[in-house]
């Protein structure tokens, strides 16, 4: 169960660390080609979302790795489920029906919630 957690959590952490860093560091114009929704999102909200994604990625990996507050991995995984449910809603409300990635991330995060119980 722990091997499965590390595999899935590692992949999710890489995905969210990358995506979060992009939202923190790139301009709206640089993000536009890969994230069509950024044109109607306030820049502070975009930066905050990037920070949440980076912190969540660290929360998936660091607590179990260090043994300090390992329950935070569960909280980070639940946070990603909620984040992707919200992201799916944003895409659908803006007429974007390409939500396959969001649904896949919801499923992966939900499985990581279950696997993170190994640390409790």
C-alpha positions in Angstrom: 0.0 0.0 0.0 2.9 2.4 0.8 4.5 1.6 -2.6 1.3 2.4 -4.4 1.0 5.7 -2.3 4.5 6.8 -3.2 4.0 6.0 -6.9 0.7 7.9 -7.1 1.6 10.7 -4.7 4.9 11.2 -6.5 3.2 11.6 -9.9 0.6 13.9 -8.5 3.2 15.9 -6.6 5.3 16.4 -9.8 2.2 17.4 -11.8 1.0 20.0 -9.2 4.5 21.2 -8.5 5.0 21.9 -12.2 1.6 23.4 -12.7 1.7 25.5 -9.6 5.2 26.8 -10.4 4.0 27.9 -13.8 1.0 29.8 -12.3 3.4 31.5 -9.8 6.1 32.4 -12.2 4.7 32.9 -15.7 2.7 35.8 -17.1 -0.9 35.5 -18.1 0.1 35.7 -21.7 2.6 32.8 -21.3 -0.1 30.7 -19.6 -2.9 31.4 -22.1 -1.9 28.8 -24.7 -2.0 25.9 -22.2 -4.7 27.2 -19.8 -7.5 29.0 -21.7 -9.3 30.0 -18.4 -6.5 32.3 -17.2 -7.7 35.3 -19.3 -10.8 35.7 -17.0 -9.1 34.9 -13.7 -7.7 37.7 -11.6 -3.9 37.5 -11.3 -3.9 37.4 -7.5 -6.3 34.4 -7.7 -4.1 32.7 -10.3 -1.0 33.2 -8.1 -2.8 32.0 -5.0 -3.9 28.9 -6.9 -0.3 28.3 -7.9 0.8 28.6 -4.3 -1.9 26.1 -3.1 -0.8 23.6 -5.7 2.9 23.9 -4.8 2.1 23.6 -1.1 -0.2 20.7 -1.7 2.4 18.9 -3.7 4.9 19.3 -0.8 2.2 18.2 1.6 1.7 14.9 -0.3 5.4 14.0 0.0 7.2 15.7 2.9 5.1 14.6 5.9 5.3 10.9 5.1 8.9 11.2 4.1 10.0 13.0 7.3 7.5 11.3 9.6 6.4 14.8 10.9 2.6 15.2 10.9 2.1 12.4 8.3 -1.7 13.1 8.5 -1.0 16.2 6.4 -0.6 13.9 3.4 -4.2 12.9 3.8 -5.3 16.5 4.1 -3.3 17.4 0.9 -4.9 14.6 -1.0 -8.4 15.6 0.1 -7.5 19.2 -0.9 -6.6 18.1 -4.4 -9.9 16.2 -4.7 -11.7 19.4 -3.8 -9.5 21.5 -6.0 -10.2 19.4 -9.1 -13.9 19.3 -8.4 -13.8 23.1 -8.3 -11.6 23.2 -11.5 -14.1 20.9 -13.3 -16.9 23.3 -12.3 -14.9 26.3 -13.6 -14.3 24.6 -16.9 -17.9 23.6 -17.4 -19.2 27.0 -16.4 -17.0 28.6 -19.0 -18.2 26.3 -21.8 -15.1 24.1 -21.8 -16.2 20.5 -22.1 -12.7 19.1 -22.1 -12.6 17.9 -18.5 -11.0 14.5 -19.0 -7.8 15.6 -17.3 -9.7 17.1 -14.4 -11.8 13.9 -13.9 -8.6 11.8 -14.1 -7.0 14.0 -11.4 -10.1 13.8 -9.2 -9.8 10.0 -9.4 -6.1 9.9 -8.8 -6.4 12.2 -5.8 -9.3 10.2 -4.4 -7.2 7.0 -4.6 -4.3 8.8 -2.9 -6.7 9.8 -0.1 -7.4 6.1 0.4 -3.7 5.2 0.2 -2.7 8.0 2.5 -4.5 6.3 5.3 -1.5 4.0 5.5 0.3 6.8 7.3 -2.3 7.2 10.0 
